[in-house]
Amino acid sequence: MMTLNEFANLIFPTLSVTEKTRKNYRGAFDVNIRHQLGNKDLGEISKQDFIQTLMGLTPQTRYQTLM
């Protein structure tokens, strides 16, 4: 299985966005999601896991993390 961190390491470099945007996306992931869900296998992460992780963030941070 692949963890969310492993998936992120594969996908972020392939995004068709500017380098600055890529760094912003990666930073939001690292700060807001990685520590809660990053070491879980993709198949083990539920919708509820994401909701719980995101609900702990301020509305603005939640929005930026989902971009």
C-alpha positions in Angstrom: 0.0 0.0 0.0 1.0 3.6 -0.4 0.8 6.2 2.4 -0.7 9.6 1.9 2.9 11.1 2.4 4.2 8.8 -0.4 1.3 9.8 -2.7 1.9 13.5 -1.9 5.6 13.1 -2.8 4.7 11.7 -6.2 1.8 14.0 -7.0 3.1 17.5 -6.0 5.9 17.6 -8.6 3.5 16.8 -11.4 1.0 19.6 -10.7 0.6 22.0 -13.6 0.9 25.1 -11.4 3.6 27.7 -10.8 6.5 26.8 -8.5 5.2 29.3 -5.9 1.7 27.7 -6.0 3.2 24.2 -5.7 5.2 25.4 -2.6 2.0 26.9 -1.1 0.1 23.6 -1.7 2.9 21.6 -0.3 3.2 23.8 2.8 -0.5 23.6 3.5 -0.3 19.8 3.3 2.8 19.6 5.5 1.4 21.9 8.2 -2.3 20.9 8.2 -2.6 17.3 7.0 0.7 15.4 7.1 1.0 15.0 10.8 -2.6 13.6 11.2 -3.0 11.5 8.1 0.4 11.3 6.3 1.5 7.9 7.6 -1.8 6.2 6.9 -2.3 4.0 3.9 -4.5 5.6 1.3 -7.0 2.8 1.6 -7.3 3.3 5.4 -8.2 7.1 5.2 -11.9 7.7 5.4 -13.9 10.7 4.5 -14.5 11.2 8.3 -10.7 11.2 8.9 -10.4 14.2 6.4 -13.4 15.9 7.9 -12.0 15.6 11.5 -8.6 16.9 10.4 -10.0 19.9 8.5 -12.5 20.8 11.2 -9.6 21.5 13.6 -8.5 24.3 11.3 -9.8 27.9 11.1 -12.2 28.4 8.1 -9.5 30.4 6.2 -6.9 27.7 6.7 -9.4 25.0 5.9 -10.2 26.7 2.6 -6.5 27.2 1.7 -5.7 23.6 2.6 -8.3 22.3 0.2 -7.1 24.4 -2.7 
